[in-house]
Amino acid sequence: MAIITVQLYPGRSVQQKRDLVRALTDAVVAHAGATRERCYVVLQEVPPENWGVLGTYALDDEATTRRWAPDGTPVTDERSNP
């Protein structure tokens, strides 16, 4: 059995999450010998106010704050959220 836990910022679409689950499952089946029926993926969306990045509070990090509005919601404009 394989359990994969991924912690990431909120803001991905359902399709992106679906694709990620599929890709992770495929990789574990191909490279770790797990069976698809016994592979579980848990996606945990953690808002930026609960992250630290390289020793810096995520909301204080310039690269992070370019992707997040002051209220902690993700910026959805594709030009500022690569």
C-alpha positions as CSV (number, residue, x, y, z in Angstrom):
1,M,0.0,0.0,0.0
2,A,1.2,3.5,-0.7
3,I,-0.1,6.7,0.8
4,I,1.0,9.9,-0.8
5,T,0.4,13.2,1.0
6,V,0.9,16.5,-0.8
7,Q,0.7,19.8,0.9
8,L,0.2,22.8,-1.3
9,Y,-1.2,26.3,-1.4
10,P,-4.9,26.5,-2.3
11,G,-5.9,27.7,-5.7
12,R,-5.6,24.7,-8.1
13,S,-8.6,23.8,-10.2
14,V,-10.4,20.5,-9.7
15,Q,-8.9,19.4,-13.1
16,Q,-5.3,20.2,-11.9
17,K,-5.9,18.2,-8.7
18,R,-7.4,15.3,-10.8
19,D,-4.3,15.3,-13.1
20,L,-1.9,15.5,-10.1
21,V,-3.6,12.5,-8.4
22,R,-3.4,10.5,-11.6
23,A,0.3,11.4,-12.3
24,L,1.3,10.6,-8.7
25,T,-0.5,7.3,-8.8
26,D,1.0,6.4,-12.2
27,A,4.5,7.2,-10.9
28,V,4.1,5.1,-7.7
29,V,2.7,2.2,-9.7
30,A,5.6,2.4,-12.2
31,H,8.5,3.1,-9.8
32,A,7.5,1.7,-6.4
33,G,5.7,-1.5,-7.3
34,A,2.4,-0.4,-5.7
35,T,-0.9,-1.5,-7.2
36,R,-3.3,1.1,-8.3
37,E,-6.0,-0.4,-6.0
38,R,-3.8,0.2,-3.0
39,C,-2.5,3.7,-3.8
40,Y,-4.0,6.6,-1.9
41,V,-3.3,10.3,-2.5
42,V,-4.2,13.0,0.0
43,L,-4.1,16.6,-1.1
44,Q,-3.9,19.1,1.8
45,E,-4.4,22.7,0.8
46,V,-2.7,24.8,3.4
47,P,-3.3,28.6,3.2
48,P,-0.2,30.8,3.1
49,E,-0.7,32.1,6.6
50,N,0.2,28.6,7.8
51,W,3.5,28.3,5.8
52,G,7.1,29.2,6.3
53,V,9.3,29.3,3.3
54,L,13.1,29.1,3.7
55,G,12.9,30.5,7.2
56,T,10.5,33.3,6.2
57,Y,6.8,33.6,7.1
58,A,5.1,32.9,3.7
59,L,3.0,36.1,3.8
60,D,6.1,38.1,4.4
61,D,8.0,36.6,1.4
62,E,7.9,38.8,-1.7
63,A,7.7,35.9,-4.1
64,T,4.8,34.4,-2.2
65,T,2.9,37.7,-1.6
66,R,2.9,38.3,-5.4
67,R,0.6,35.3,-5.6
68,W,-1.7,36.1,-2.7
69,A,-4.0,39.0,-1.9
70,P,-3.7,40.8,1.4
71,D,-6.6,38.8,2.8
72,G,-4.8,35.5,2.1
73,T,-6.9,34.5,-0.9
74,P,-5.1,33.4,-4.1
75,V,-4.6,35.8,-6.9
76,T,-6.3,34.3,-9.9
77,D,-4.9,36.6,-12.6
78,E,-2.6,34.3,-14.7
79,R,-0.1,37.1,-15.3
80,S,0.7,37.3,-11.6
81,N,0.3,33.6,-10.7
82,P,2.6,31.5,-12.9
